[in-house]
Amino acid sequence: MAILQCDNLSFGYEGRALIRDLSFSVQAGDYLCVVGQNGSGKTTLMRTILGLQSPLSGRVILGDGLRQNEIGYLPQQTLIQRDFPASVEEIVRSGCQGRLGLRPFYSAAEKQRAREAMEKLSVSELARRCYRELSGGQQQRVLLARALCATEKLLLLDEPVAGLDPMATDEMYRLIEGLNQEGITLIMISHDLHYALGHASHILQIGRDWFFGSKADYLRSPTGRNFLRAGRGER
């Protein structure tokens, strides 16, 4: 069953399209890696899927009973966000805000959901720590736990290992892959094409040339071979 479908989607800014007539679908349980040159529109695609900006044309269709406020999102961090003066527990709980409606407080079930997400991402022992005092790897695990609070079905991850050291990168990738193995559908922007080809089920390359399909088909395609030959997406 398709959990997400983009139908002839065109998107960009101020009426200028970065990508036109993009069509692809993501099935429940898929692990889709989105690759492409800097400025090709990868983050803009995620923002359009999330409803943070409107498409220029075409449609984003959610399936399997999924609603937009039930999509987990891990965006790229800014320097200001890394210095946010809140506790880890407060940060993770904020992932439940899409469920609050008009309520000004978190329910017992939402607090429990946050505790379970912290445990799953191995940050429970950091619950009372100030977020800005954590290492980069710890902060990313906290933000992944926050994103997990929002969803049981679909996670969107925008360069989740950017700026991390090799050990923290490996740990983050391991946690992300574990979530997929537990049944969560993943769409991840990555510059690490070698990782994508080793772990993703599908590849979406966007830019002047675009491709969507299984990683095996990507490796056989002229688009994939040219991208690899150019050395883009390497560590």
N, C-alpha and C positions, 0 to 999 in steps of 0.2 A: 504494500500500500504506500502511495506517495505521501510523505509527510509535508513536503514542500514542492511546489511547482512554479517555475518562472516561465511565463508564456509571452514570447515576443517582447521581452522587457528592454526598454531603453531608459538609461538613467545618466545623470550628470548634474551639473550646477548651472543656474541662471539660464536655463533653456539650451545649454550647450551639452550635447550628448558625449559621454565618454565611451559608452557602448550602446550599440543599437541592435534590437531584435534578437536578444539573447534568450534562448529557450533551453531549459534543463529541468530535471526532476530528481528529487532525493527521496529514496525509499527509507522506511523505518529501519534503523540499525546500520545505515551506511556511515562511512567515514570518508567524507569528501574534503580533499585539500584543494584550495584555490591558490593558483600560482600566476605569476605574471610580472612584468617589469614594474618598477616604481612609477606611480602615477597612472597606472593602467585602469584603475577604478575598483580595486579589490575592496577597500574599506567602504567606498561609496555603495557597492553592491550590498554589503552587509547592512549598512544604514537604511537602504531601500527595503530590504527584506524585513527589517525590524519596524518599518513604518516611521522612522525618524525623518525621512524625507520622501516626497512623493515621486513615483516614476514619471518620466516624461511621456511614456506610453507603455502599453502592455500591462500585465497583471502579475502579482504575487499571490499564489493560491495556497492556503494552508489546509492540510488534510489530517485525518486520524483524530479529529476533534480538537486539534491544537488551536489556541488563540494566541495573538501576538504578545499579550502580557504573560504568556507561559513559555516564552523562549528565553533561555539563559544566554547572557552576553558577557564576554570578557573582552573589553576594548583595550587598545594600547593605552598605557599610562602616560600622563604628563608629569613633569617634575613637581608641579603643585600638588597633584593627587598623591604622589609618593610621600608627601609631608603632611598628610591629613591627620589632625589630632583627635582620633577616635580610637576606641578599643577594638580589638579584633572581633569580639563578640558583636559589637554594634555594627561593624562593617558587614559581617556575614548576615546578620538579621535583616539588614536593609535590602537584601535580595528578595525578601518576601513582600516588599512594599506594593508590588503589583497586585497582591491578593487582598490588600487592606480595604479597598473601596473607600467608604466614608469613615471607617474606624480610625481613631487616633492612636491605637495601641496594637501590639502584636498579641495574637491569641496563644494559648498554651500549645496548640498544635504547631503553630509557626515557630515558636521558640524551640520546640522539640526538633522541628525540621532543621533549624540552624545548628543545633547541637549535633545532629546526625551528619550534616554536611561537614562540620568541623572535624568530626571523628574520621570520616571517610578520607578527608584530605590531610589528615595527620597534623592538625593545628589546634586541637582541643586544649593542649597545655599552654597555648598562647592566648587563650580567651580574654584574659584580663590585661594583656600587654597593650601598649600603645602602638598602633599600626605603623607610625612613622619611625619607630625604633627598630623595626624588623629589617632583616636582610632582603635583598631583591627577590631571592627564591621564596622566602617565607611570605612576602607580600603577594606574590603571584598565586601561591597556594591559597591564601586567604581570599583573594578575589575570585579564584575558581570555585571555592566553597560558596561564596556569595552568589555567583552565577548559577550554581547547582540548586540553590534555594528557590530559584525562579521556575525551575522546570523539572519534569520527569521524562521529557521526550527529546528535546532539541537544544543543543548548545552551539553558539556561534563564538569562535575564538579568533581574535585578530592578533597575530604574531605573539602567541602566549609565552614564547621563550626569548623575546627580544631583550638584549642587555644582560642575560643571565650567564653565569660562568658554566663551564661544561658539566660539572657535577649537578648543579641546580637544573640545567637544561635536561639532562637525562632523567632526573627525578620527575620533572614536570611532564615530559613525554610519557613516562611510565604511568603516571596518574591519569592522564588524558586517555591513554589507550585502555586502561582498566575501566574507565567509565563507559567507553564504547562497548567493551566486552560484556558489561552489565546491561546493555540494551539501549543506551542513550545515543541518539543520532548526533553526529558531529559534522560541522562545517568549519574548517580551520584555514585561515590565511597563513601561508608559510613561504619563506624564502629558501627553506631547506628542502630542495627537491629530492635529495637522496633519502631523507627521512620519509617524505611523502610517498615515494615509490616503494619504500620498504614496508609501510604500515597502512597507508590509506587504501580504501577499496576503490575509490574513484578520484579522478583528477578533473578539475575545471581550470583551464588556462584562458585568461582573458587578456585583451590588448588588441593590437593590430590583427593578429591571428588568434582565433580562439578554438578551443576544443573542449568537449565534454564526453566522458566515457570511463570505462574501467582503466585501471593503470596498465593492464596488459595491452589494451588497445592503444593507449597513449604512447607506449614505448614503440609500437609498430607504426604510429602515424608520422607523417612528415612534420607536423607541428611539434610533436614531442621530440623527435630526433633533432630538429633544428634548435629547440630550446636547450636541450642537453649539450649540443655541440657548442653553443655560444657560451656555455659555462654559467648561465644564470641559475639562481637557486642554490648555488653551492655554498657550503659553510665558509 
